[in-house]
Amino acid sequence: MSGEGAGDDRGDDLGDDLDVDVDLDQEPDEEPGRPGRPGLRADRAAQTAGAAGRSRRRRVGVVAAVAAVLTAATLGVGSLAGRAADQHRPLFAGPASPEELFPVLAQEASPGSGYSGTTLVSSLGVDPSTPRRIASTSTADFWVARTGDGRICLLARDTRDADGLGGTCGSVAEAAAGLRLPAGEGVSSVLLPPAAADGSDSADALVEEGYERVGDSLWVDGDTARRTAEDLVDAASDRSVVVASDAREGSSALPVFLTQRDVTHAVVLACLQAAQLEVAVARGAPQPVGCGQDAAFVRFEGTGGPVRVTVTAPEGLLWAAGVVRCSSSLQGPVC
């Protein structure tokens, strides 16, 4: 039987069952004028307590079974990956297409961002027109792509090795929960829908494993993330290094260092994700700094004595910083 009436009948039956269980919890009335013997009253109390316990267990089992059925009936692909920790940001209410999970698939490919692994693309069944670059580290580039039958793929290319290609594909449901590329097939990485990147069960699990987000859809292992942030700092300046680049999380201070009097120095900072930091040099006031993959510079004049740089950052944010000595030119200091 289907329709609203069937659903109501089932609900009434369940309510009746629960009512019977509740009745089992009630203690039988004693007959007036015939109090039971102490031993019999104790036996009857024990039996009543046992029945109440069995009733409670039976009710819990019924409610759990109903909840499991309702959950299985209502969960869609998106909700499997997008249950937000705060219960306010579901990923999708129902099944999603590859383009809904990863909107970049519906965008035009930027010039020079194509994927050159023809053999790998063919073996995975990737539609060669679909790869879209989603992130780059100092050692690898990454793409999301789609196959002809609607599966979603994560592709990687090791920039240090022309033959260093890797890839993996999965269903929309698997991609919604995160596609993993093992370390043996390139940088250890996970493809996760942008809508699930913050606050979802999948994102929380990646954070617990030490992964760091390096793009809207890509997460890499902690070692790769730290090395990438340090490389961004090192590549930003070829000037004399005073403090070597070092990756850190949250608020921290760089090692104390000596400066040359009246010589311009610079703190060089980079972050894998755009963020606002504050940088304080020696006893100076903290300066707000926008940190991202394009390195930022905070210049200051040397004192001839020891100096400490303190960086205030959001908890858990990965950043890297170093200090260089700038050179003079007619246009000003070059760092």
C-alpha positions as CSV (number, residue, x, y, z in Angstrom):
1,M,0.0,0.0,0.0
2,S,1.4,3.5,-0.8
3,G,0.4,7.1,-0.3
4,E,-0.1,9.2,2.8
5,G,-2.6,6.8,4.3
6,A,-0.1,3.9,4.3
7,G,2.5,6.1,6.0
8,D,0.0,7.1,8.7
9,D,-1.0,3.5,9.4
10,R,2.6,2.5,9.8
11,G,3.1,5.4,12.2
12,D,0.0,4.4,14.2
13,D,1.2,0.8,14.5
14,L,4.6,1.9,15.7
15,G,2.9,4.2,18.2
16,D,0.8,1.3,19.4
17,D,3.8,-0.9,19.9
18,L,5.6,1.7,21.9
19,D,2.4,2.2,24.0
20,V,2.5,-1.5,24.9
21,D,6.1,-1.3,25.9
22,V,5.3,1.6,28.1
23,D,2.6,-0.4,29.9
24,L,5.2,-3.0,30.8
25,D,7.0,-0.5,32.9
26,Q,4.0,0.0,35.2
27,E,4.0,-1.8,38.5
28,P,0.9,-4.1,39.1
29,D,-1.6,-2.9,41.6
30,E,-1.8,-4.8,45.0
31,E,-5.2,-6.0,46.0
32,P,-6.7,-3.9,48.9
33,G,-6.3,-5.6,52.3
34,R,-4.0,-8.4,50.9
35,P,-0.5,-7.0,51.1
36,G,2.0,-9.5,49.6
37,R,4.6,-11.2,51.6
38,P,8.0,-9.4,51.7
39,G,9.6,-12.2,49.7
40,L,7.0,-12.1,47.0
41,R,7.1,-8.3,46.9
42,A,10.8,-8.5,46.3
43,D,10.4,-11.1,43.6
44,R,7.7,-9.1,41.9
45,A,9.8,-5.9,42.0
46,A,12.7,-7.7,40.5
47,Q,10.5,-9.1,37.7
48,T,9.0,-5.6,37.1
49,A,12.5,-4.1,36.9
50,G,13.6,-6.8,34.5
51,A,10.6,-6.2,32.3
52,A,11.2,-2.4,32.4
53,G,14.8,-2.9,31.3
54,R,13.8,-5.2,28.5
55,S,11.1,-2.7,27.4
56,R,13.6,0.1,27.4
57,R,16.0,-1.9,25.3
58,R,13.2,-2.9,22.9
59,R,12.2,0.7,22.5
60,V,15.8,1.8,21.8
61,G,16.1,-0.9,19.2
62,V,12.9,0.1,17.5
63,V,13.8,3.8,17.4
64,A,17.3,3.0,16.2
65,A,16.0,0.8,13.4
66,V,13.5,3.4,12.3
67,A,16.2,6.1,12.3
68,A,18.5,3.9,10.3
69,V,15.8,3.3,7.7
70,L,14.9,7.0,7.4
71,T,18.6,8.0,7.2
72,A,19.3,5.4,4.4
73,A,16.2,6.6,2.5
74,T,17.0,10.4,2.7
75,L,20.8,10.6,2.3
76,G,22.1,11.6,-1.1
77,V,25.5,11.6,-2.6
78,G,26.3,15.1,-1.4
79,S,25.2,14.6,2.1
80,L,27.5,11.7,2.6
81,A,30.5,14.0,2.2
82,G,29.0,17.3,3.2
83,R,27.6,16.7,6.7
84,A,29.0,19.9,8.3
85,A,30.3,19.6,11.8
86,D,28.0,22.5,12.8
87,Q,25.0,20.9,11.0
88,H,24.4,24.1,9.1
89,R,26.2,23.5,5.8
90,P,25.1,20.4,3.9
91,L,27.0,19.9,0.7
92,F,24.0,18.8,-1.5
93,A,20.5,17.7,-0.7
94,G,20.6,14.9,-3.3
95,P,22.7,13.3,-6.0
96,A,25.1,15.7,-7.8
97,S,26.7,15.8,-11.2
98,P,30.5,16.1,-11.6
99,E,30.1,19.7,-12.6
100,E,28.1,20.4,-9.4
101,L,30.7,18.8,-7.2
102,F,33.6,20.5,-9.0
103,P,32.4,23.7,-10.8
104,V,35.8,24.2,-12.4
105,L,34.8,21.3,-14.8
106,A,32.2,23.6,-16.3
107,Q,34.6,26.5,-16.9
108,E,36.9,27.2,-19.8
109,A,40.4,25.8,-19.5
110,S,43.0,28.6,-19.0
111,P,45.8,28.7,-21.7
112,G,48.7,26.4,-21.0
113,S,46.9,24.5,-18.2
114,G,46.3,21.3,-20.1
115,Y,47.3,17.8,-19.1
116,S,49.9,16.0,-21.3
117,G,49.6,12.4,-20.1
118,T,47.9,11.0,-23.2
119,T,48.5,7.4,-22.4
120,L,47.3,7.7,-18.8
121,V,44.3,9.7,-19.9
122,S,43.4,6.9,-22.4
123,S,43.9,4.1,-19.9
124,L,41.6,5.8,-17.3
125,G,39.0,6.7,-19.8
126,V,39.3,10.4,-19.3
127,D,37.6,12.7,-21.7
128,P,40.7,14.6,-23.0
129,S,38.7,17.9,-23.2
130,T,37.9,17.9,-19.5
131,P,41.1,18.2,-17.4
132,R,41.2,21.5,-15.4
133,R,44.2,22.4,-13.3
134,I,43.2,22.9,-9.7
135,A,46.5,23.4,-7.8
136,S,50.3,23.5,-8.1
137,T,53.0,22.8,-5.5
138,S,56.7,23.2,-5.8
139,T,57.0,19.6,-7.0
140,A,53.7,18.8,-8.8
141,D,50.7,20.0,-10.7
142,F,47.1,18.6,-10.2
143,W,44.0,18.4,-12.4
144,V,40.4,17.3,-11.9
145,A,38.8,15.6,-15.0
146,R,35.8,13.6,-16.0
147,T,35.4,10.3,-17.9
148,G,32.9,9.7,-20.6
149,D,30.7,7.7,-18.3
150,G,30.6,10.4,-15.6
151,R,33.3,9.3,-13.2
152,I,35.6,12.0,-11.7
153,C,39.4,11.8,-11.8
154,L,42.3,13.3,-10.0
155,L,45.4,13.6,-12.2
156,A,49.0,14.6,-11.1
157,R,52.3,15.4,-12.8
158,D,55.6,15.5,-11.0
159,T,57.3,18.6,-12.3
160,R,60.7,17.2,-11.6
161,D,60.1,14.1,-13.9
162,A,58.7,14.2,-17.4
163,D,57.4,10.7,-16.9
164,G,56.1,11.3,-13.4
165,L,52.4,11.0,-14.0
166,G,49.6,9.6,-11.8
167,G,45.9,9.4,-11.6
168,T,42.9,7.8,-10.0
169,C,39.1,7.9,-10.9
170,G,36.0,7.1,-8.9
171,S,32.2,7.5,-8.9
172,V,30.5,10.7,-8.0
173,A,29.7,9.3,-4.6
174,E,33.4,8.4,-4.0
175,A,34.6,11.8,-5.2
176,A,32.1,13.5,-2.9
177,A,33.8,11.7,0.0
178,G,37.4,12.4,-1.3
179,L,39.5,10.7,-4.0
180,R,42.9,9.7,-2.8
181,L,46.1,9.5,-4.9
182,P,48.7,7.4,-3.0
183,A,52.2,8.7,-2.6
184,G,53.5,6.0,-5.0
185,E,51.6,7.7,-7.8
186,G,52.8,11.2,-7.3
187,V,52.4,13.5,-4.3
188,S,50.1,12.0,-1.7
189,S,47.0,14.0,-2.3
190,V,43.2,14.1,-1.9
191,L,40.6,15.6,-4.2
192,L,37.6,17.0,-2.2
193,P,34.7,19.1,-3.5
194,P,35.2,22.8,-2.6
195,A,31.8,22.9,-0.8
196,A,33.1,20.2,1.6
197,A,36.5,21.8,2.2
198,D,35.5,23.5,5.5
199,G,33.7,21.9,8.4
200,S,32.6,18.6,6.7
201,D,33.4,15.2,8.1
202,S,35.8,14.5,5.2
203,A,37.7,17.8,5.7
204,D,37.9,17.2,9.5
205,A,39.4,13.7,8.9
206,L,42.0,15.1,6.5
207,V,43.1,17.7,9.1
208,E,43.4,15.0,11.7
209,E,45.7,13.0,9.3
210,G,47.9,16.1,8.9
211,Y,46.8,17.1,5.4
212,E,46.9,20.7,4.3
213,R,44.6,22.4,1.7
214,V,46.6,23.9,-1.2
215,G,43.6,24.8,-3.5
216,D,39.9,25.0,-3.6
217,S,39.7,21.2,-4.2
218,L,43.1,19.7,-3.3
219,W,44.7,18.6,-0.1
220,V,48.3,17.3,0.2
221,D,50.2,15.6,3.0
222,G,51.8,17.8,5.7
223,D,55.4,17.3,4.5
224,T,54.6,18.4,1.0
225,A,52.6,21.4,2.2
226,R,55.4,22.6,4.5
227,R,58.0,22.1,1.7
228,T,55.8,24.0,-0.8
229,A,55.4,27.0,1.6
230,E,59.1,27.2,2.2
231,D,59.8,27.0,-1.5
232,L,57.4,29.9,-2.1
233,V,59.5,32.0,0.3
234,D,62.8,30.9,-1.2
235,A,61.7,31.6,-4.8
236,A,60.5,35.2,-3.9
237,S,64.0,36.6,-3.4
238,D,67.5,35.8,-4.3
239,R,69.0,38.3,-1.8
240,S,71.3,37.4,1.1
241,V,69.4,35.1,3.5
242,V,69.5,36.2,7.2
243,V,67.0,33.7,8.5
244,A,66.2,30.6,6.4
245,S,62.6,29.9,5.4
246,D,60.7,27.8,7.9
247,A,57.1,26.6,7.8
248,R,54.9,26.9,11.0
249,E,51.3,26.8,12.1
250,G,49.4,29.4,14.0
251,S,51.1,32.3,15.9
252,S,54.9,31.9,16.3
253,A,58.2,33.8,16.4
254,L,61.2,33.4,14.2
255,P,64.6,32.8,15.8
256,V,66.4,36.0,17.0
257,F,68.9,37.3,14.5
258,L,71.4,40.1,14.1
259,T,70.9,42.9,11.5
260,Q,73.3,45.5,10.0
261,R,72.6,49.0,11.1
262,D,70.8,51.2,8.6
263,V,70.5,48.4,6.1
264,T,67.1,47.5,4.8
265,H,65.9,43.9,5.6
266,A,62.7,42.2,4.8
267,V,60.5,39.5,6.3
268,V,59.3,37.3,3.4
269,L,56.0,35.4,4.0
270,A,53.9,32.9,2.0
271,C,50.7,30.9,2.8
272,L,49.1,28.1,0.8
273,Q,45.7,29.6,1.5
274,A,45.0,33.4,1.5
275,A,44.9,34.8,5.0
276,Q,45.4,37.9,7.1
277,L,48.5,37.9,9.4
278,E,50.1,40.4,11.7
279,V,53.9,40.8,11.7
280,A,55.8,42.6,14.5
281,V,59.5,43.4,14.1
282,A,61.4,43.9,17.4
283,R,59.3,46.2,19.6
284,G,57.4,47.7,16.7
285,A,53.7,47.7,16.3
286,P,52.2,44.7,14.5
287,Q,51.6,45.3,10.8
288,P,48.6,43.6,9.0
289,V,49.8,41.5,6.1
290,G,47.9,39.7,3.4
291,C,49.5,36.3,3.0
292,G,49.1,34.0,0.0
293,Q,51.1,32.0,-2.6
294,D,52.4,35.3,-3.9
295,A,55.0,36.1,-1.2
296,A,54.6,39.3,0.9
297,F,57.4,41.5,2.1
298,V,57.6,43.4,5.4
299,R,60.6,45.8,5.2
300,F,62.5,47.2,8.2
301,E,65.8,48.9,8.9
302,G,68.5,47.1,10.7
303,T,69.5,48.2,14.2
304,G,72.9,46.6,14.4
305,G,71.6,44.4,17.3
306,P,69.5,41.4,17.8
307,V,65.9,41.4,16.4
308,R,63.0,39.1,16.8
309,V,60.1,38.8,14.3
310,T,56.7,37.6,15.7
311,V,53.9,36.4,13.4
312,T,50.3,36.3,14.6
313,A,48.2,33.9,12.5
314,P,44.9,32.1,12.8
315,E,45.1,28.8,14.7
316,G,46.1,25.9,12.4
317,L,47.0,28.1,9.4
318,L,50.2,26.9,7.7
319,W,52.6,29.7,6.7
320,A,56.3,30.0,6.0
321,A,58.7,33.0,6.6
322,G,62.3,33.9,6.3
323,V,64.4,37.1,6.5
324,V,66.6,38.5,3.7
325,R,69.0,41.5,3.5
326,C,68.0,43.9,0.7
327,S,70.4,45.7,-1.6
328,S,70.3,49.4,-2.5
329,S,69.4,50.9,-5.8
330,L,68.4,54.3,-7.2
331,Q,64.8,53.2,-7.0
332,G,65.1,52.0,-3.4
333,P,65.9,48.7,-1.6
334,V,65.7,45.6,-3.7
335,C,64.6,42.5,-1.7
